[in-house]
């Protein structure tokens, strides 16, 4: 169990405190939805969570097998629907650098891709959100 305490500060801005660490995170509504776009929006955090979760679970497997994934870049592009607003699609691209990819055989790459596709955030998202995922291995 992890507790996160959130305070609505007005002007569509929130501040969240992560209970275990005490670290804070601010959100703001996006410009296209009455906000200033001064920080991540709540749906931006959803997209961020997906990419970070994929990287994290891949990193766990990589550590277990002695692979290097340092420098792997993850891009998540969020697409919203018109009102009522919701996340419609999250385009995910994971790019493993050449130096890291060279040390991972085809089976290892398949296992890492499977792990990324089964990360807890991915498995928690509704099927109504389209999530195309592409991997680049050293290209």
The 8 nearest C-alpha neighbors of each residue, nearest first, counted from 0:
[[1, 2, 19, 3, 18, 17, 4, 20],
 [2, 0, 3, 18, 19, 17, 4, 20],
 [3, 1, 18, 4, 17, 0, 19, 16],
 [2, 4, 17, 18, 16, 5, 15, 1],
 [5, 3, 16, 15, 2, 17, 6, 18],
 [6, 4, 15, 14, 16, 3, 7, 13],
 [5, 7, 14, 13, 8, 15, 4, 16],
 [6, 8, 13, 9, 12, 5, 14, 11],
 [9, 7, 13, 12, 6, 10, 14, 11],
 [10, 8, 11, 12, 7, 13, 6, 27],
 [9, 11, 12, 8, 34, 27, 7, 28],
 [12, 10, 9, 28, 27, 34, 13, 8],
 [11, 13, 27, 10, 8, 9, 26, 7],
 [14, 12, 7, 26, 8, 6, 25, 15],
 [13, 15, 25, 6, 5, 24, 26, 7],
 [14, 16, 5, 24, 23, 4, 25, 6],
 [17, 15, 23, 4, 3, 22, 21, 18],
 [16, 18, 3, 21, 22, 20, 19, 23],
 [17, 19, 2, 21, 3, 20, 16, 1],
 [20, 18, 17, 21, 1, 2, 22, 3],
 [21, 19, 22, 18, 17, 16, 23, 3],
 [20, 22, 17, 18, 16, 19, 23, 3],
 [23, 21, 20, 17, 16, 24, 18, 15],
 [24, 22, 16, 15, 17, 21, 25, 14],
 [23, 25, 15, 14, 16, 26, 22, 17],
 [26, 24, 14, 13, 15, 38, 23, 27],
 [27, 25, 39, 13, 40, 38, 12, 14],
 [26, 28, 12, 40, 38, 11, 36, 37],
 [27, 29, 34, 40, 11, 36, 32, 35],
 [30, 28, 36, 34, 32, 31, 40, 35],
 [29, 31, 34, 36, 35, 32, 33, 28],
 [32, 30, 29, 33, 34, 28, 36, 35],
 [31, 33, 29, 30, 34, 28, 35, 36],
 [34, 32, 30, 31, 28, 29, 35, 11],
 [35, 33, 28, 30, 29, 36, 32, 11],
 [34, 36, 30, 37, 29, 28, 27, 33],
 [35, 37, 29, 30, 38, 34, 27, 28],
 [38, 36, 35, 27, 39, 26, 29, 28],
 [39, 37, 27, 26, 36, 40, 25, 28],
 [38, 40, 26, 43, 27, 44, 41, 37],
 [39, 41, 43, 27, 28, 26, 42, 29],
 [40, 42, 44, 43, 26, 39, 45, 28],
 [43, 41, 45, 44, 40, 46, 86, 39],
 [44, 42, 40, 46, 45, 41, 39, 47],
 [43, 45, 47, 41, 42, 46, 48, 39],
 [44, 46, 42, 48, 43, 47, 49, 41],
 [47, 45, 43, 49, 44, 48, 75, 77],
 [48, 46, 44, 50, 49, 45, 51, 43],
 [49, 47, 45, 51, 46, 50, 52, 44],
 [48, 50, 52, 46, 47, 120, 51, 53],
 [51, 49, 53, 47, 52, 48, 73, 54],
 [50, 52, 54, 48, 53, 49, 55, 47],
 [51, 53, 55, 49, 54, 50, 48, 118],
 [54, 52, 115, 50, 55, 51, 56, 118],
 [55, 53, 51, 57, 52, 56, 58, 50],
 [54, 56, 58, 52, 57, 53, 51, 59],
 [57, 55, 59, 58, 53, 54, 52, 115],
 [56, 58, 54, 60, 55, 59, 111, 115],
 [59, 57, 61, 55, 56, 60, 54, 62],
 [58, 60, 56, 62, 57, 61, 55, 63],
 [59, 61, 63, 57, 62, 58, 64, 56],
 [60, 62, 66, 58, 64, 63, 59, 65],
 [63, 61, 65, 59, 64, 60, 58, 66],
 [62, 64, 60, 61, 65, 59, 66, 58],
 [65, 63, 61, 62, 66, 60, 107, 59],
 [64, 66, 62, 61, 63, 67, 60, 102],
 [67, 65, 61, 64, 62, 68, 103, 102],
 [66, 68, 99, 69, 61, 65, 62, 102],
 [67, 69, 71, 99, 70, 66, 95, 58],
 [70, 68, 71, 67, 99, 96, 95, 58],
 [69, 71, 72, 68, 96, 95, 99, 94],
 [70, 72, 95, 69, 94, 68, 96, 73],
 [73, 71, 94, 93, 70, 74, 95, 92],
 [72, 74, 93, 92, 50, 94, 75, 71],
 [73, 75, 92, 91, 93, 76, 72, 50],
 [76, 74, 91, 90, 89, 46, 77, 50],
 [77, 75, 90, 89, 74, 91, 78, 46],
 [76, 78, 89, 88, 75, 46, 79, 90],
 [79, 77, 88, 87, 86, 89, 76, 80],
 [80, 78, 86, 87, 85, 84, 77, 81],
 [79, 81, 84, 85, 87, 82, 86, 78],
 [80, 82, 84, 83, 79, 85, 87, 86],
 [83, 81, 84, 80, 85, 79, 32, 86],
 [82, 84, 81, 85, 80, 79, 86, 87],
 [85, 83, 82, 80, 81, 79, 86, 87],
 [86, 84, 79, 80, 87, 83, 82, 81],
 [85, 87, 79, 88, 78, 80, 128, 77],
 [86, 88, 128, 79, 78, 80, 85, 129],
 [89, 87, 129, 78, 128, 130, 86, 77],
 [88, 90, 77, 130, 76, 91, 75, 78],
 [91, 89, 76, 131, 75, 130, 132, 88],
 [92, 90, 75, 132, 74, 89, 131, 133],
 [91, 93, 133, 74, 73, 132, 134, 94],
 [92, 94, 73, 134, 72, 135, 133, 95],
 [95, 93, 135, 72, 71, 134, 136, 96],
 [94, 96, 71, 136, 137, 100, 135, 99],
 [97, 95, 137, 99, 98, 71, 100, 94],
 [137, 96, 98, 100, 99, 101, 138, 95],
 [99, 97, 96, 101, 100, 137, 102, 95],
 [100, 98, 67, 97, 96, 101, 68, 102],
 [99, 101, 97, 137, 103, 136, 102, 98],
 [102, 100, 99, 98, 103, 97, 137, 104],
 [101, 103, 100, 99, 104, 66, 98, 67],
 [104, 102, 100, 107, 101, 108, 66, 105],
 [105, 103, 107, 106, 108, 102, 101, 100],
 [104, 106, 108, 107, 109, 103, 110, 100],
 [107, 105, 109, 108, 104, 110, 103, 111],
 [108, 106, 110, 104, 109, 105, 103, 111],
 [107, 109, 111, 105, 110, 106, 112, 104],
 [110, 108, 106, 112, 107, 111, 113, 105],
 [109, 111, 107, 113, 108, 112, 114, 106],
 [112, 110, 114, 108, 113, 109, 57, 107],
 [113, 111, 115, 109, 114, 110, 108, 116],
 [112, 114, 110, 116, 111, 115, 109, 117],
 [113, 115, 111, 117, 112, 116, 57, 110],
 [114, 116, 53, 112, 118, 117, 113, 57],
 [117, 115, 113, 114, 118, 112, 121, 53],
 [118, 116, 114, 115, 122, 121, 113, 119],
 [117, 119, 115, 121, 120, 53, 116, 52],
 [120, 118, 122, 121, 123, 117, 52, 53],
 [119, 121, 123, 122, 49, 118, 52, 124],
 [122, 120, 118, 123, 124, 119, 49, 117],
 [121, 123, 119, 120, 124, 117, 118, 116],
 [124, 122, 120, 121, 119, 125, 118, 126],
 [125, 123, 121, 122, 120, 126, 128, 127],
 [124, 126, 127, 128, 123, 122, 121, 129],
 [125, 127, 128, 124, 129, 130, 123, 122],
 [128, 126, 125, 129, 87, 124, 88, 86],
 [129, 127, 87, 88, 126, 125, 130, 86],
 [128, 130, 88, 127, 87, 89, 131, 126],
 [131, 129, 89, 88, 90, 128, 132, 91],
 [130, 132, 90, 91, 129, 133, 89, 88],
 [133, 131, 91, 92, 130, 90, 134, 93],
 [134, 132, 92, 93, 91, 131, 135, 90],
 [133, 135, 93, 92, 94, 136, 132, 112],
 [136, 134, 94, 138, 95, 137, 93, 133],
 [137, 135, 95, 100, 138, 94, 134, 96],
 [97, 138, 136, 96, 100, 95, 135, 94],
 [137, 136, 135, 97, 96, 94, 95, 100]]
